[in-house]
Amino acid sequence: MMERWELPKGWEWRRLGDICKTTSGGTPKRNVAGYYGGTIPWLKSGELDDGLILRTEETITEKGLNESNAKIFPKGTLLIALYGATVGKLGILGIDAATNQAICAIFPSHNVENTFLFWFLRAIRQKLLKSSFGGAQPNISQEIIRNLEVPIPSPDDPARSLAEQRRIVARLELLLGETRAMREDIQAMRRDLAQVMESVLAEVFPHPNGEMPRGWGWRRLGDIAPEDSQQIFPTDYPEHLFNYWGLDATEKGQIDEPAPNFVAGSSIKSACIKFTSEHVLYCKLRPYLNKVIVPSSEGIGSTEWVPLRPNPEIIERKFLAFVLRTPQFVQYATSNVAGARMPRMSKRALEETKIPIPSPDDPARSLAEQRRIVAYLEHIAEEIRAMDDGPAQDLRDVEALEQSILAAAFRGEV
């Protein structure tokens, strides 16, 4: 249960289930023709991003709606992700839309502003996830949502209560609008730094359609680092703690290995791939996000990760990872995807990728040169990381400021 705090005079705690109704959506079967591609917007939990929802990646038909648990929610509906990579993320519909079952729709009573509730849920998100699940992968249920206690100003005087809620929302939107501008400036600075690394990578490695440096050659990825996928169902080992990496384990173009994320098998509901310290992980979903990991230990991950096993006699793992992060490879990958809504690089295109190798006919010399290149790129990455320390800390400070503003708002202090 979430901890309470002292409220201003006249405020009271109210159970969310007593002041709101909740429900969830549904997913039409993928293998039934005529369910998808219609005119009804259909929202997935991964699309929630704490903002207004004006469009969806997919649509469904009237048939898909009527023959599934999906239902249309009206414009203005408050949404929260119950599980998945965006668990706890919020959204407010700016259009009429259906959702999948991983989204909870919340309908406040006439005495509660949905924007007031939106900001309250945003304020308590981290505490909610931490207090409910600790380090495990969270799956919020509607019961948990309904049992949340919400601080309501003057609940026995609806007109006064609504006026105060609206005042708080207006104040929050003003203050957080200022921090949002700060956040956007910092993020733009960090993107500029990331582009420096992209430029360096583009210069170090030859382009498939450009001039090949003397002594270099091309090798087919499938021949030197074939896919090595082995599936595991973590729920078969409910008590085991797995180092689990979802798609959000790493950021776009990130060089550093993600921190371990130990999760009980019982809380990972889907099939996963296994990886070891002999693999390079490449994310095939939305390849423009440029996500590559060089793991130093074993673990499991989303099936969107492709475990590649480089031949250590031909290619260094970190060398391959840098090649896969180059702008030229990202361009190639994004031009070889299938699926308009959920674009994935095809297995064949990945296997046929041409990897540039220095001195390919002299393995010892080649590996030595690869290590030299890796050392140079890691040095550049370290310099960029040092330059990013300031902006990264600034971003953490802005996030802390936002949290303090939100906390103050629901203690009656704004």
MIVO-928514 format. One record per residue: residue in one letter; y negated, z, x of N, C-alpha, C, O in turn. Coordinates in steps of 0.02 Angstrom, whole numbers, plus 32768, in hexadecimal, padded with zeros to 4 digits. Atoms other than C-alpha are relative to their C-alpha. Layout:
N
AYZXYZXYZXYZX
...
REM end
This chain:
414
M803C8000802A8000800080007FC28000802C7FBF8023805F
M803F80027FDA7F517FD6803E7FDC80427FF97FDC80627FC4
E80267FC280027EE7806B806D7FC07FF87FD77FA17FC37FD8
R8040800080247E5580987FFD7FC98017802F7FD680338064
W80397FE47FDD7DA780C0803A7FD0801C7FCC7FD6800E7F90
E802F7FE1802E7D1981227FEF7FD17FCC7FE27FB57FA28006
L8029803280237CBA80BF7F6D7FBD801F7FEB7FB7805B7FE4
P80417FE780187C0380CC7F368008801E7FB9803980107F96
K80007FE180427BDC81317E9A80027FC97FCA7FDB7F9A7FCC
G7FFA803080367C1080D37DFF80347FCB800A804A7FAA7FDB
W7FCB80317FF27C8F80647E56804480217FF2804B805E7FF5
E7FBC7FE7800B7D4980747E2E80337FCE801B80267F92801F
W7FC8802A7FEB7DEE80337E7080257FE87FC2803480107F95
R7FD9801C80377E487FBF7DF880387FD5801C802F7FAF804A
R7FC680287FEB7EF57F747E0C7FF37FB77FED7FDE7FA97FB5
L800F8046800D7EE57EB87E1C80267FE57FC3800B7FBE7F9C
G7FD9801680397F707E9D7D9E7FE580167FBD7FF77FFA7F8A
D801F7FE8803E7F0A7EFD7D1E7FC07FDA7FEF7FA97FDC7FB6
I803E8024800C7E707E917D3280087FB480097FD87F8E7FFF
C7FF380477FF67EC17DE97D5780467FEE7FE8807280197FE4
K7FBE801C800B7F537D7C7D2580117FD4803B7FE57FB48058
T7FEB802A7FC87FB87D237DAA803C7FD57FEC80627FE67FBF
T7FC6802C800980347C947DAF80067FD5803E7FDB7FD88069
S7FF8802E7FC780767C147E2B80137FBB7FE680217FB27FAB
G7FF28044801280977B5B7E2C80487FED800B80758018800A
G7FBC80187FF5812F7AF07E4E7FFF7FBD80247FCB7F9D8029
T7FF9803E7FDA81707A5B7EB080307FD17FDE806C7FE17FD8
P7FD18031801B81B879C17E5C80327FEA803580217FE98071
K7FCD80147FCF825A79877EAE7FEA7FC180267FD17F918009
R801680377FD6823979147F3F802C7FC27FF780157F898002
N7FD18038800282D278A87F2080017FDE7FBC802D7FB47FB0
V80038020804282A378777E6E7FC77FCE7FFE7F8D7FE08007
A803380348003824877D37E5C7FD0800C7FC57FE580227F8F
G80307FFA803681A977D87DF67FDF80437FFA7FB7804D7FCC
Y801F7FBE80038178788C7E1B7FBE800480297F92802B8019
Y803A7FFD7FD480F8786A7EA47FD87FBF7FFE7FF07F8A7FEA
G802B803B7FFD806577F47EBA7FDB7FF27FC07FC47FBB7FB4
G80238009803F801778107E107FB6801080067F988007803B
T80487FF280027F6878467DDE7FF0804A80017FB5805D8000
I800C7FB880037F7F79037DDE7FFF801C804780318019806A
P80027FE07FBD7F43795A7E7F803380398004803980617FD6
W7FCC7FCD7FF67FCE79C97EC57FF5802080447FFA7FFF8078
L80167FDD7FC37F9F7A4D7F4580398029801E805F804A7FFB
K7FD07FD87FDB800F7A9A7FCB7FDD803980227FA180368030
S801F7FC47FE27FF37B4580197FE07FF180437FAE80118055
G801C80117FBF7FD27AF680C27FBB7FE27FFD7F997FDC8030
E8042801E80087F357AA7807B7FCA80347FF17F8E80237FF0
L80327FCC800D7EE17B4D80537FDD801380417FFD801F8074
D80267FF17FC37E557B7280CF7FC180287FF07F8C801C800D
D80377FD280107DE57BF780827FC27FDB7FE77F8A7FF17FF5
G803A802580187D767B78802D800D7FE07FBD803E7FEE7F9B
L7FFB8024803F7D5A7B077F99802F7FC58007802B7F9F8037
I7FCF80367FFF7DE87A8E7F727FE77FC67FD67FE07FCC7F99
L801A803A80237DA679E37F4580307FC4800080267F947FDC
R7FCF80367FFD7E3B79757F718042801C8019804480528036
T7FBD7FEB7FEA7EF679837F9480217FC8802680117F8D801D
E7FDC80327FDA7F6B792A800B802F7FD77FD5803B7F9C7FE4
E7FCF8023802A7FE578FC7F817FED80057FB77FC680307FA2
T80097FFF80497FE578D47EC880457FFB7FE080747FE27FFE
I7FC280068026806C78E07E447FF27FDD7FBD7FB87FD47FAA
T800680228041808D78887D9E800880317FC7801B806A7FD2
E7FF47FD7803C809278CB7CED804A80127FFB805B804A7FE7
K7FB87FF38002814F78BA7CF8801280378032803980658021
G7FF27FCD7FCF815479217D987FE780447FEA800680777FF7
L801C7FC2801A80E579A47D47802C801E7FC9803C80597FCB
N7FDB7FE8803A814979B17CA680488013800F8066803B7FEB
E7FB97FF37FF181F479B57CFA8007802D803D803A802B8060
S7FFD7FCE7FCA81CC7A3E7D797FD9803D7FEA7FBF80407FB2
N80277FC3800F817A7AE97D807FB67FF880117F908028800A
A8047800B7FF080D67A9B7DB67FD780057FC07FEF7FF57F89
K802E7FFC803980417AB97D447FBA7FF380197FAA80018053
I8045800F7FEC7F8D7A827D467FD4803D7FF87FD3805C7FC2
F80307FC980027F0D7B087D717FBA7FE37FFC7FAC7FB0801C
P8043801D800A7E587AEE7D3E7FD3800B803C7FDE80388065
K80357FF87FCE7DC37AD77DB07FE580487FFE7FDA80637FC8
G80187FBC7FFC7D877B817DEC80368034800B8027806F8015
T7FC87FD17FF67E357BCF7DFE8001801A80487FFA7FF38077
L7FF97FE07FBF7E477C4A7E8E80487FFC80178076800C7FF1
L7FBD800B7FE67EDE7C267EFD800A802880417FDC80338067
I7FED7FE07FC17F3A7C847F8880457FE9801480727FE57FEA
A7FBF80167FE77FCA7C487FF6802E803C8007801D806F8025
L7FD07FC87FFF80647CB67FE0802A8001803F803F80368055
Y7FD880027FC380C37C7B80797FF37FBE80247FCE7F93800C
G800B803C7FD780CA7BF781007FCD800E80377FB780478040
A802E7FF97FC780567BD781937FBC801A7FEC7F9880378015
T80437FEC80177FBB7BFA81298002803D7FD37FD480487FAC
V7FFA7FC6802C7FF87C9980D47FC0802980007FA480398034
G803D7FD980087F647CFB80907FC17FD77FFC7F8D7FF17FE9
K803B802B80057EEE7C6780987FEE7FF67FB680197FFA7F8A
L801B800380437E817C4F7FFF7FE27FBB7FF17FD77F93801E
G8023803D80157E337BC27F9C7FE980087FB9800480307F92
I8016800480467DD37BA07EFD80017FB77FED7FE47F8D8010
L7FFB804680157DFA7B017E9F7FBC7FE57FEB7F9980037FC1
G803B802380167D697A8A7E9180127FC77FD17FE67FA27FBA
I7FE58034802D7DD77A167E29803A801F7FDA805580527FEE
D7FC27FEC80217E637A2B7DAA803A7FE8802C803A7FAE8042
A7FC980137FD47F047A2B7E0F803E802A7FF4803980637FDB
A7FC27FDA80007FBA7A607E14800C801980477FED7FFF8077
T7FF17FE57FBD80017AC57EA6804B80098008807180067FD7
N7FB97FEF7FF680A87AE97EF6800B804B7FF67FDC80717FE9
Q7FED7FBB801081057B8D7EE17FEB803280357FF0806F802B
A80177FD37FCB80C17BD37F857FB880167FF67F9C80388020
I80467FED800F80167BE87F347FFF802A7FC1801E80197F8E
C800B7FD5803A7FE67C747EBE7FBB7FF17FE47F897FF28008
A8040800B80237F5F7C4C7E3E7FEC80417FDF801480627FBE
I80197FC0801A7EF27CE07E0C7FC87FF27FCD7F997FCD7FDB
F8030800A80367E917CE67D687FE180437FEE7FFF80697FC7
P80207FC0800F7E167D787D617FEA80047FB77FE07FD07F96
S801A7FF680437DE07DC37CBC7FB67FED7FFE7F987FDF8031
H8046801480087D337D9D7C767FD1803280237F968024802D
N802B7FCD7FE17CF47E3C7CCB80027FFF804C7FE5802A806D
V7FF980057FB77D207E057D7C7FF07FB98015800D7F897FFC
E801180427FE47CD27D767DDD80377FEA8031804D8010805B
N7FCB80177FD37D547D097E337FE77FFB8048800E80048077
T801B80027FBC7CDF7CF57ECA7FFD8046801F8006804D805C
F7FFF7FBB7FE87CD27DB37ED88046801180178050802F804C
L7FBB7FF37FEE7D8F7DBD7EDA80147FD6803D803A7FEE8067
F7FF2802A7FC67D987D2C7F567FEA80238040801180278070
W80197FE07FC37D2C7D897FD480238042800E802B80558048
F7FDA7FC27FF47D8A7E2C7FB980437FF08021805680118051
L7FC080127FE37E307DD77FDE7FF77FE6804880227FF18072
R800F80177FBC7DE17D8580767FF4803D802E8008803D8068
A80117FC57FD87DA37E3080B1803E8027801480408043804B
I7FC67FD57FF37E4D7E8580A7803C7FDA801B80717FF88026
R7FC580297FEF7EBD7DF580DF8028801C803A806480288034
Q7FDB7FEA7FC67EEA7E33818C802080457FF580588050800B
K7FE37FBE800F7F037EE68152803B7FFA7FD0806C801D7FD7
L7FCA800B80307F6E7EA880C3803F7FE88023807580038018
L7FC6801B7FDD7FE07E438134801D80338030805A803A8034
K7FE87FD07FCF7FEA7ECA81B88022803C7FDE805780517FF4
S7FE47FC4802180097F5C814180407FF07FDA806C801A7FD3
S7FC68013802880887EFB80DA803B7FE9802A80747FF48018
F7FCA80217FDC80EB7EA381628003800F804A80347FFD806B
G7FFF7FF37FB880BC7EE1821080017FC080277FD77F95801D
G7FFC803C7FD780F27E5D828D802D7FCB7FE380347F958001
A7FD38032801D816B7E0382197FD97FC77FE17F9D7FCD7FD3
Q80208038802181477D5B81CD7FF480127FB78024801F7F93
P800E7FE7804380EF7D89812A800F7FCE7FC980067F927FD1
N7FF78026803D81207D4B807F7FE4802C7FC88006805A7FB0
I801F7FD8803380A87D917FFE801C7FEC7FBC80227FB17FAD
S7FE8800E804380ED7DA07F4E7FC8800B7FCD7F95802A7FDC
Q80317FF48035808E7D9D7EAA7FFD804B7FF07FC880647FDE
E80007FB8800D80C37E537E947FD1802480317FAB8050801D
I802D7FE27FCF80697E817F357FB77FF27FEE7F8D801F7FF1
I8044801280147FCF7E237EFB7FEA802A7FC47FB280457FC3
R80127FDC803E7FD17E767E507FF6804B800D7FD0806B7FE9
N80067FB87FF27FE37F247E9D7FC68011802E7FBB804C803C
L803B7FF27FD77F4A7F117F0C7FCC80257FD67FC480177F9B
E80367FDD80227EBE7F887EE17FBD7FE380157FB07FD98051
V803F80237FF57E127F3A7ED07FC680307FEF7FC7804F7FBA
P803A7FD780107D6C7F997EDB7FD07FDB7FD17FB87FA47FE2
I802A802180327D057F6F7E407FC2802A7FF27FC980657FE3
P803D7FDA80117C4F7FA37E277FF880077FB47FFF7FD77F8F
S800F7FF180477C297FF67D7E80307FDC7FD180197FB67FA6
P7FD0802580297CC97FB97D2B7FFA800D7FB580107FE47F8C
D80067FF180487CA0800E7C857FC07FE47FE27FB37FED7FA6
D803D802180187BFC7FAF7C7680037FB780177FE67FA5804B
P7FF380457FEA7C2F7EF57C7D7FC37FDA80167FC57FB88049
A803B80267FEE7B7F7EAE7C817FE5801780447FD57FEE806F
R80187FE47FC17B487F227D0D80307FEF8038801B7FDE8070
S7FCD800F7FCD7BEC7F067D6A7FFB7FB880177FFB7FAB8053
L800480467FED7BDE7E497D657FC17FF180287FC27FCA8057
A803F800B7FDC7B287E4F7D9D8006801780487FEE7FF68076
E7FF87FE67FBD7B577EBA7E3380307FD5802880257FC98064
Q7FD1802C7FDE7BED7E4C7E5E7FDD7FC180177FE77FAA804F
R8023803E7FEF7B7E7DB27E5B7FCD800C80377FC47FE18063
R802F7FF07FCB7AFB7E077EC6802480058043800C7FEB8076
I7FD97FF87FC27B7F7E357F4880177FBD801980137FAF8055
V7FE980437FEC7BC67D847F487FC77FD8801D7FD07FB78050
A803A80267FE67B197D387F5F7FED801980457FDC7FF18071
R80117FE37FC07AF67DB07FEE80337FEB803680207FDA806E
L7FCB80137FD27B9D7D8A80407FF97FB780147FFE7FA5804F
E800580477FF17B857CCF80327FC47FF1802C7FC67FC28054
L803A80097FD57AD97CDE808280118016804880057FF18077
L7FF07FE57FBE7B157D4B811380367FD7802380307FC7805E
L7FC880257FE17BB87CED81307FEE7FB7800B800D7F968034
G801980437FF17B5B7C4881257FE17FFD80457FE87FCC8068
E801E7FFD7FBD7AFB7C7E81C080378005803680327FE48069
T7FCB7FFB7FCE7B9A7CB1821C80297FC0800380437FAD8038
R7FDC803F80007BEC7C0F81E67FDE7FCD802D7FFF7FA88051
A8025802D7FD47B637BAD823D800C8012804980147FE58073
M7FF17FEA7FBC7B7E7C1682DA80467FEA801480507FD1804C
R7FBA80137FF27C397BF782D080057FB6800E80277FA2803D
E7FFC80487FF77C217B3B82BF7FE27FEA80437FFD7FBD8063
D801E80107FBF7BAF7B35835880308011803980387FEB8068
I7FD17FEA7FCB7C2E7B9683C1803C7FD1800180537FBD8037
Q7FC6802C80027CBE7B2A83857FF07FBB801B801A7F9B803B
A801580417FE47C5C7A8C83B17FFF8003804D80137FD4806F
M80017FF67FB77C427AD1846280478000801C80547FE38051
R7FBB7FFD7FE97CFC7AF4847280227FBC7FFB804C7FAA8025
R7FE5804480057D277A4584357FE97FD5803A800F7FAD8054
D801A80267FC77CB779FE84BC80288010804080377FE38067
L7FD87FED7FC67D187A60853F80457FE27FFD80607FCB802F
A7FBD801E80087DBD7A2384F87FFF7FB68011802F7F9B802C
Q800580477FF17D7F797085097FFC7FF2804A800F7FBC8061
V800080077FB77D63798D85C280487FF8801980567FCC8042
M7FBA80047FEB7E1E79AA85D6801E7FBE7FEA80457F9F8010
E7FE6804180177E457910856E7FEA7FC8802F80117F9B803E
S801A80347FD37DD778A785E180248001804380347FCD805F
V7FDC7FFA7FC07E2C78EB867D80467FE47FF9805D7FBF8025
L7FBC8019800B7ED878C6863580007FB47FFB802C7F938017
A8004804880077EA3781686077FF77FDD8043800F7FA5804C
E800C801E7FBE7E6C77F786BB803D8007802D804B7FDB8056
V7FC87FF27FD37F057843870F803C7FD37FF1805E7FBB801F
F7FC4802680137F8A77E486AC7FED7FBA7FEA7FBC7FB07FC7
P800F804580137F9077278698800A7FF47FB5803180167F95
H7FF9801380467F7D76D785ED80367FCA7FFC803B7F9F8028
P7FC9803280058014767285B07FE77FB88002800B7F8C801A
N801A804580007FA475DA859B7FD07FF3803A7FAF7FBF803D
G802E80077FC87F4175F6863A80257FF0804180607FE08042
E7FE3800F7FBE7F5D75DC86F38028803C8019801080748018
M7FD47FCB7FE77FED7640873D7FEF800E804A7FEB7FE08072
P800E7FEF7FBA7FC3769F87DE803A7FE9802E80747FE88019
R7FCC80177FD180207661887780348036800A802480708015
G7FC97FD27FF580CA76B18887801880237FC2804C80457FC4
W7FEB7FE0803E80D376EE87D4802C7FD07FD8802D7F947FE4
G7FD68029802D814D76B2874F800680227FBC7FF4805C7FB4
W7FF67FE58043817576C98698804980127FF580767FF0800D
R7FBD7FED8013820C77258655800180117FB67FD280307F9C
R7FF97FF380488248772F85A2800D804B7FF5803980688016
L7FF97FB8800B823677E2855F804780137FED806180458005
G7FBB7FF0801682E177DD850B8032800180388067801F8032
D7FD280037FC7833077BA85B47FF6803B8030802580508051
I800D7FCB7FCF82DC784486197FF480457FE07FF680788003
A800A7FC0802382BA78CA859480157FF87FB77FEA7FF87F8B
P7FE8800C8044832878B084FB7FF5803C7FD27FEF80757FE9
E80057FCB803283157913845B8040802A800380778010800A
D7FC77FD27FFB838679AD845D7FFB80347FC87FF580707FD4
S800A7FD5803A837A79F483AD804180237FEB807480037FE0
Q7FCA7FD9801B83ED7A8083787FE3802E7FCA7FB580557FD8
Q801B7FD9803783CF7AD082CE802080457FFB805A8050800F
I7FE87FBD800D83E07B8682A17FE180187FBF7FA880067FB0
F801A7FE3803E83CC7BE381FC7FF6804B800C80268071800A
P800C7FBA7FED83797C888229801880347FCD8029806C7FDF
T7FE97FD0803383AA7CD98183804A80128009806280437FEC
D7FBA7FEE7FF0845E7CD581C38003803B803180388059803A
Y80057FC87FD084227D5882427FC5802C7FEB7F9480308010
P803A7FDE801D83B17DC681D67FE28037802B7FA680438026
E80197FC87FD883A17E5782527FE87FEA80457FC880118069
H801280177FBC83877DED82EE7FB67FF080047F9A7FD37FD5
L804680107FF582D87DDF83357FFC7FBF802980147FBC8062
F800880407FDF82AF7D2B83617FB97FF680187F89800B7FF6
N804380177FED821D7CEA83C67FF57FBF7FDA80107F8B7FEA
Y80098038802F81DF7C76833D7FBB7FE180087F8980048007
W803F80257FFC81597BF083517FFC7FCF7FC680227F9F7FC3
G800F8030803481167B9A82B67FD07FCC801B7FC17FCB8057
L802E80347FEB809E7B0882BA7FBD801C80157F977FFC8039
D80407FE27FEE800C7B8082CA8005802A80407FD6804E8051
A7FF87FD87FC280517BCD836B7FD07FEA80367FBD80128061
T802B801B7FCC7FE27B5E83D37FC87FD77FE17FD07FBE7FA9
E8038802780197F3B7B0783BE80017FBA801D80277FAB804B
K800480467FEA7F0F7A5083D47FF17FFD804B7FC080198063
G800B800A7FB97F217A20848B8008803D802C7FF7803B8067
Q7FFA7FC27FDA7F487AD284C280317FF7803B80677FDB8033
I7FD680057FC47F8F7ADD8573802C803D8007806780378018
D7FDB7FC27FF67FC57B938578803A80077FCE80357FF07F95
E7FC87FF0802D806B7BC985307FEB80357FCD7FC880647FE0
P80127FCD803180587C2A848D802080438010805280478034
A7FE37FBD7FF880777CE5848B804180047FD880477FE37FA5
P7FC37FF7802781257D1B84527FEF801B7FBA7FBE803F7FB1
N800A7FEA804581337D398397804480147FE380677FEB7FC5
F7FBE7FEA801381CB7DA28370800380107FB67FDC80397F9D
V7FFB7FFC804982027D9682BA8049800B7FED80767FEC800B
A7FBC7FF58019829B7DD6825E801B7FC27FDE7FF67FA07FB9
G7FE2803B801E83137D4E822A7FFC7FFF7FB47FF77FC97F96
S80027FFC8049830E7D8B81767FBE7FE57FE37FBC7FD37FA8
S80418014801A82567D5A81677FF07FB6800D7FBB7F9E7FFA
I800A80487FF3826B7CA481A1802E7FDA7FD2806A7FD67FDE
K7FD8801A803682A67C488108801A7FB9800A80477FA47FE5
S7FEC80467FF882BA7B97814A80287FF68040802A8021806C
A7FDB80117FC383267B4181CC7FCE7FF980397F947FE8802F
C802A80047FC482E27B44827E80247FD9803780617FCE8033
I7FE2801C7FC482FE7AEE83248004803680367FDB80658036
K7FFB7FD27FC783377B4C83C07FE17FDF803D7FE57FA38047
F801B801A7FC182DE7B3B8466800D803280388019806D802B
T7FF57FD77FC582F47B7D85177FCA7FEF80337F9D7FC78026
S802F800D7FCA82937B7F85BA800E7FBD80237FEE7FAE8056
E7FF380437FE482DC7AD285DE7FE17FC97FD67FE77F8E7FE7
H801B8031802F82807A7D854E7FB57FF880077F9380208025
V8047800A801181D67A3485277FFF7FF57FB580257FCD7F9B
L80058006804981A57A4784707FC67FD27FEE7F8D7FDC8003
Y8033802F8017814879B8841F7FFD80027FB480307FFC7F92
C80087FFD8049810079C4836F7FF97FBA7FE47FC87F977FF3
K80008045801B812A792483117FD47FF97FC27FC07FC17FB1
L802A8003803C80C5795282757FB67FFC80137F9E8023803C
R8047800B7FF38012791482777FF37FFE804C7FD2802B8067
P800480027FB6801B78DE832F7FB98000801B7FAF800E8056
Y80467FFD7FE87F5D78D083377FEB804780117FB880518032
L800F7FBB7FEF7F5F798F83428013801180487FFE80458062
N7FF37FFA7FB87FA7797B83F1801A804580147FFB8069803B
K7FE37FBE7FF380197A1383F680407FF9802A80707FD98014
V7FC880027FD1808F7A27848A80088045801E7FD78066802F
I7FF27FBE7FE280E37AC584CE80347FF9803680667FD5802F
V7FCE7FFA7FCB813E7AE785718019804880007FF98073801F
P7FEA7FBA800781A47B848547801E801B8041803E7FF78067
S7FE47FE07FC581D17C0085CF803D802A7FEE805C8048801A
S7FC57FDA801682597C538567801C7FE07FC27FFF7FB07FA8
E7FE1801E803A82CC7C2F84D67FE1801A7FBF7FC0804E7FBF
G801A7FEC8041829E7C38841E80137FCD7FCC803D7FA27FD7
I7FF580308036829C7BDB837B7FBC7FEB7FE57F89800C7FF0
G803F8018801A82187B76832180097FD37FC480417FC37FB1
S8000802F803881EA7B07828F80247FC0801380247FAB804D
T7FDD803F7FF482517A6A827D7FD07FC6800D7FE57F8E801D
E803180337FED81AF7A0A82977FF97FFB804C7FDE7FCB8066
W7FFF80037FB781C17A358351803D7FD8801680747FE47FFE
V7FC980267FE3822B79B883B1800E801B80457FE380178071
P7FEF7FE77FBD82857A0A844580177FC6802C804A7FA6801F
L7FEE80337FCF8288798F84D6801C8023803E800280568054
R7FE17FE27FC482F979B4856B7FF67FD1803B801E7FA38045
P800C802C7FC682AE796386088037800680348050803D8042
N7FD180017FC88327793186917FDB801A803E7FAD7FF98056
P80267FE17FC982EF79A5872080037FD880417FDD7FE5806F
E7FFB80297FC48325792487A17FD07FC57FFD7FC87FA0802E
I802C8039800882A978A6875B7FB980147FEF7F897FF78008
I80437FF08018821878FD87077FF6804C7FF78022806E7FDE
E80127FBA800881C379A7870B7FEB800D7FB77FCA7FE37F98
R80107FF1804681B179FD86617FB480007FF57F9C7FE37FC4
K80487FFC800A80F77A2186787FDF7FBC80097FAC7FAE7FE8
F801A80447FF880D8797086B480087FDA7FBF7FD97FB97FA8
L7FF4802180408127792D86157FD1801A7FCB7FB57FF37FA4
A802C7FE3803280C279A585AB7FB97FE580067F997FD77FD4
F8043801B7FF68020796885F97FFD7FB77FE97FCB7FA17FCD
V7FFF80468017805278B385D87FFC7FFE7FB47FD77FD57F98
L800080008049807378DD85217FBD80177FE27FB0800C7FA8
R80427FEA80177FC5792B85157FC97FCC800D7F907FD67FF7
T803480317FEE7F6A789185577FE67FDD7FC1800B7FD47F91
P801B802680397EF5783484E080277FC07FF3802E7FAB7FB9
Q7FDC803E800A7F59779684FF8043800B7FDB80577FE27FB2
F7FC37FF280257FFA77E784C37FF180147FB880137FFE7F8A
V80137FEC80447FA47837842D7FF07FC27FD680037FBE7F9C
Q8011803E80237F61778B83FF80407FDB7FED80477FC27FB5
Y7FC08021800D80107741840E802680237FC9804180037F9C
A7FDB7FD98031805D77CE83A87FE47FF77FBA80097FEE7F8A
T801F800480427FE077C3831A80067FBA7FE27FFF7FB17FA6
S7FF58043801A7FFE7708830C80497FF37FF0805B7FBC7FDA
N7FB88007800E80B9772582F98018803B7FD58047805E7FE8
V7FED7FCA802E80C4779E8267801A7FE37FBF800C7FA97FAE
A7FE880118042811C779881C07FE980367FD07FEB80717FE0
G80167FD0803280D977EA81227FB4800780017F97801F8031
A80487FFD8003802577DF80E97FE680467FF87FB280588013
R80177FBC800F8019789280AB8013803280367FEC805E8048
M7FE77FD47FCB808278E8813080167FD5803A80527FCD8044
P7FEE80317FCC807C786F81C4802780208039801180508058
R7FD67FE97FC9810778888242800F7FC6802E801B7F8E8017
M7FED80337FD18129782982E0804A7FF17FF8807380207FF4
S7FBA8012800A81CB77C982CC80298011803E8011800F8077
K7FD37FEF7FC9826077FB833580077FC5803180077FCF806E
R7FF8803A7FD68274774A83757FC37FF5802C7FC97FE68068
A803D800A7FDA81BE773D83AA7FFB803380397FE580238070
L80017FCD7FCC81CD77E1840980307FEF8038801F7FF48073
E7FCE80137FCD826B77A884627FE87FC6802A7FF77FC28066
E8015803D7FDD821A770284907FBF800980277FA87FDA8048
T803E7FF37FDB817E775384D980097FF0804A803A80038069
K7FFE800F7FB98157771185877FDC803880267FA08044801C
I801B7FC87FD9813D77A286007FF17FE78047801D7FCC8068
P801080157FBB80E0777D86A4801C803080348012806D802E
I7FE17FD77FCC813D77BC873D7FEA7FE880457FEF7FAC8053
P801080157FBB80FE77BB87F280407FF88029806E80218024
S7FC7800C7FD28179777388728043800A7FDD806B80327FF4
P7FC27FF480278207776687F180407FF280268075800D8014
D7FC380107FDA8281771F8871800D80308039803E8028805E
D7FF87FCD7FCC826B77B388E67FF880447FDF7FC280617FE0
P80047FC280288295785088807FDE803A80237FB5805C8005
A801E7FC87FDC826578CE89067FB47FF880067F8E80267FF9
R8048800E7FFA81BD787C89257FDD80037FBC7FA6801C7FB5
S801C8001804481A17864886B7FF480467FE67FBE80557FCC
L80087FBC801981BF791A883F7FCA802680267FA5804D8009
A80347FE07FD9814F795388CE7FBB7FEA7FE77F8D80137FE1
E8040801A801A80C278E3888D7FF1801C7FBA7FB8802D7FAA
Q800A7FE3804380DE792087DB7FE7804880057FBB805C7FE0
R80157FBA7FF880CD79D488167FB8800480187F9280308004
R804580017FE8802C79A988717FD07FF17FC67F9C80117FBF
I802A8013803A7FE5795887D47FFC803B7FCF7FC6804A7FB5
V80007FC6802D801A79EE876A7FD38037801A7FAD80567FF5
A80297FCC7FE27FC87A6687E47FB57FF07FF87F8D801C7FE9
Y8046801680087F267A0187DD7FE9800A7FB87FB380257FAC
L80127FFA80467F2679FB871F7FFD80487FE97FD2805A7FC0
E80037FB880127F4D7AB4870F7FC18020801C7FA5804D7FFE
H803E7FE67FE37EBA7AD787847FC47FED7FD37F9980167FC5
I80368016802D7E477A6F8714800280287FBF7FCF803E7FA6
A7FF97FDA803F7E8D7AC6867A7FE7804780087FC980637FDB
E80177FBC7FF27E6B7B6F86CA7FB4800380037F9680337FEA
E804980027FFD7DB77B3F86EF7FE27FF97FBA7FB1801A7FA9
I8018800980457D9F7B05863C800A80407FD87FE080547FB0
R7FF17FC180227DF17BA485FD7FCB803580127FB5805B7FE7
A80337FD07FEA7D767C0B86647FBD7FF27FDE7F9980207FCA
M803E801280237CE47BAA86198004800F7FB67FD1801A7F95
D7FF67FF480477D2E7BC6856D8002804B7FEF7FFF805E7FB5
D7FFC7FB8800D7D3A7C8385837FC480197FD87FCC80417FA9
G803C7FE980237C877C9C854B7FFF7FEB7FB77FF880157F8B
P7FFE801680467C8F7C2F84AE803980207FD8803180307F9D
A7FC87FE280237D397C7784837FF080487FEC7FFF805D7FB4
Q80147FBC80107CF47D28848C7FC97FFF7FCB7FC8802A7F9E
D8034800680337C5C7CF18428801F7FF57FBB800880117F89
L7FDF800D80407CD07CB083A18021803F7FE6801F804D7FAA
R7FE27FC080167D2F7D55839D7FCA802F7FE67FD580547FB6
D80377FD480167C897DB0838E7FE77FEB7FBB7FD880167F91
V8015801880427C567D4282FB803380147FCB802080297F95
E7FCC7FED80307CFD7D6282A77FFD804B7FF1800680607FB8
A80067FB8800A7CE77E1D82C27FC380107FD47FC6803C7FA9
L803C7FF680297C377E138279800E7FEF7FB77FF980127F8A
E7FEF801480457C797DB781E1802A80367FDE801F80467FA4
Q7FD67FCB801D7CFD7E3D81C77FD7803E7FF07FE3805F7FBD
S80297FC4800D7C7B7EC881D57FD47FF57FC37FC980237F9C
I80298010803B7C0D7E708154802A80067FC1801480237F8F
L7FD37FFD803A7CA07E5D80DD801280497FF08012805D7FB5
A7FED7FBA800B7CD57F1280F57FC680267FE17FD0804E7FB3
A803B7FDD801B7C237F4F80D37FF47FEE7FB77FE080187F8F
A800D801680447C177EE78035802A80267FCD801180357F96
F7FD47FDF80307CAB7F3D7FE38000804D8008802B80707FEE
R80117FB97FFF7C697FE880127FBB800C7FE27F9F80427FE6
G80427FFA80207BC87FC37FB57FC7800580307F948022801F
E80327FF77FCC7B637FB480567FD77FC0800F7FB47FBE8041
V8028803C7FF67B177F0580457FD37FF47FC57FAD7FC47FC4
REM end
